[in-house]
Amino acid sequence: MSPPSSVGGSAYLTALASEIDKKLQRALSSAAQRGNLFQELFADVALEVDERSKDIIFGEEGSIYAEGDGYGEHICFYNVLYDHFVYMPQNGRTIFDLIVQLWSQAFASNIFALLFHKWIFEVELDNPVILLRYCAALVQGARNVFWIDTQTNSSRFHSLYKYLLEEVALCSERLSKLPLQAQRDLFLLLSRFMFFYNSEENLEIFLKQFPDFPNAFLIGSASDIFVTEIADQVLNSE
């Protein structure tokens, strides 16, 4: 997605980021309210962007083109915010740090994955400390929200799946920067939800990119691992 097409759009997203920051600051200072605040925040960022907000963010013409910008049926607030944090990383830094401080809270990993998956791979790609520490957290949060989609039979988080598949797993430059275990975890996750998100056209190249597994002589080839993950996903969905 392209950046907001107006000064007003950028200001609007900066204001949204400020509200997220304030809510997290409240959560940090009040243990009693933490659970509710995180649940509210997850609902806020997963909410679909209304038409008025689209006009503010993209401009009236831009909001028309935003519909076809790779996000499937939904443009949610997390979509516009994760791009905003790439173009203006300073607006996301405090939010990132606060989520990390409050990591034990339910919904923390979900919010982290939605807001910062692109930031990790486009702002911090050459920072091995960030990649080592937070890729597992990203996979955990992504798994949680993909499960929500399967349970509700929706595609609200399809854009996250699409990005992790096409811009990370199938992008050798980015993939090679990840620790090997993070690569394995990512490919196992993407395998489980590939058919749900109708991404099977990428299957052949996906299997060629599969990282090595230490016990491959026992569990088989990339195709075998893929089928095992799909079967396990189906069983767990019943």
N, C-alpha and C positions, 0 to 999 in steps of 0.2 A: 504494500500500500504506500502511496506517495504521502509526503507530509501534508499537513493542513494547508489549504490554498489561500488562507487569509490570516492577517494578524489576529483577527478575532478568534479564529480557530485555535491558533497556538495559545492565546491567552486563556481560552476556555479549558484546554487540556492542562495547562499549568495550574489553573484553579482546581480542577479535578484532582490533580496530583497533590495539591496542598490539602484538600479535604481528606484524602487517604492518609496522608502524613498525620493529620490531626487525630484521626480515628485510631491510628496505631499508637500515637503518644498517649491517648486516653487508655488504651489497652495496657500499655506498659505501666501506667501509674495506678491502675485499678484492677487487681487480680479478680475481684468479684464480677466485674463486667467483661472480662477478657473473652470468655467463650461466646457471649452474645455479640460482641463487637466484631469478632472474626467471622462469625456466621453472617452478620449483616454485610461485612466488607466483601466476602465471597459472592453473596447475592448481588451486590452493587456492581462488581466488575464483570460478572457473568450476564448482566442484564443487557437486553438488546437495545441498541441506540435508537431512540425515537426520531421521527422525521425532523422535528425542530432542531434537535441537537446535531443531526447530520448536516443541516443547512448551515449551522454555525461553524462546525468543524471543517467542512469541505467547501463551503460556499454553495449557493443554490445549484450551479451547474455541476460542481464537483461531487455533490451528493448523488447525482444520477450515475456517474461513472464508478463511484465507490461500490455500488452493488455488484459490479462484475469484476472486482479487483482480487479475486482468488479466495473469497471467504464463504463460498457456498450460500446457503439460505440466509445466514445471520451475519450482521455486523454488530458485535457486542462492544461494550466499553473497554474490555481488555484488549480488543483488537487495536483500537486507536491509541490506547495507552502504551502498549508495548512498542508500537512504532514511535510514539512520542519520546519514550525513554531512550531509544536508539539515537534519535536526532538531537535530543537534549538530555544527555546522560546525567547531568547535574540535578535534574528534577526527580530522578529516580534513586539517587544514591542513598539518601536518608531512609527512604521507604525500604530499600533493600536491606540496609543495616538493621532496621527495626524488626522486619520479618525474621531475620536471622536470630535476633535476640529473643524472639517470642516463638521459636521454632516448635516448641512442644505443644502448641495450641492446635486443636483440630482446625482444619481448613488452611493452616499456614502454608503447607507444601502446595496445595491447590492454587492459592493466590500467587505464590512464588512462581510456579510453572507458567501461569497465564500471563503474568506481567513481565517476567524477566527471561523467558526462553530466548528471545531474539537478542536481547541485550548481552547475554552470555556469549553468544556465538558471533556477534557483530561488533561489540564494544570491547569485550574481554577475551577474545579468541586467543590472543598471544599472552595471556596471563595464566600460566600453568597452575598457580595456586587456586585461582577461582575455579578453573575446570576440575581440578582434583577434588575440591571441597564440595562443589555444588551440583555436579552432574547427577550424582545419586539422588539428591533432593529433587532435581528437575524431573527425573524419571518417576520418582514416587508420586509427585504431584500430578504429572501427566497421566499416570495410571489411574489415579483417583477420578479425574474428570472424565477420562474415556469411559470408565465404568458408569459414571452418571449418565452419559449419553446412551450407553447400551440399555441401562435400566429404564430410561425414559423414552427410548426409541426416537432420539433426536440427534441432531448434528451440530449442536451449539459449539462444540469444541473441535470441530473438524479442522479449522484453520491451524490449530496447534499441531494436530497430527500431520497435516499436509506440510507444515514447515519442518518438523523433525524428520519426516521422511525425505522430502525433496531437497531441502536446503542443508541437511546435516548428514543423514545416512547415505544419500546418493551423491554427496559432494565430498570428493576425496580430500580436498584441501582442509575442510573443516573437520571431517571425520578423523583424519590422521593426527589432529591436535588433541584428541580425547585420550585419556588413559584407557588401556585395553579393556579393563573391567567395565568402564562406562560404555564403551562401544558394545560390549556383549549385552549389557543390561538394556541399552537402547534398542538393539536389534530384536531381542526377545519381546520387548514391549510392542514394538511396531508390528511384529509378526502376528501377535494376538488380535490386533484390531484392523489388519489390512483389509479383510473382506468386509468388515462392518462399515468402513469408510470408503468402500468402493475404489480402492487403490490398486487393484490387482494388475493393472496395466504396467505397473512398475516392478512386478514380481521377479522377472528374469534378471534385471540389473541389480535388484535388491539382493537376491541370493548370491550374485557374484561378489558383492561388497561385504558379505558376511564375515565378521572377524573370526579368528581362530579360537577354538575352545580347547582347554587343556585335556579334556577327556573325550575328544572327538572320536577316538577309536572305539569308544563304548556307545556313544549316543548317535553316531553317524554323521552324515554330511549336513551341509546347510539346509538342504531340502528336508532331511529327516527332522532336524531341529525345528524348522518352520512348521511342519505338519504336527509335531508333538505339541507345540505352543497353541496352534489353532484348536486341536482336539481338547486340550486342557481348558481353553477359553470357553468352548462350547459346553463342556461338562459343568463348569462353574456357573454358567449362565442359566442352567436349567433349574 
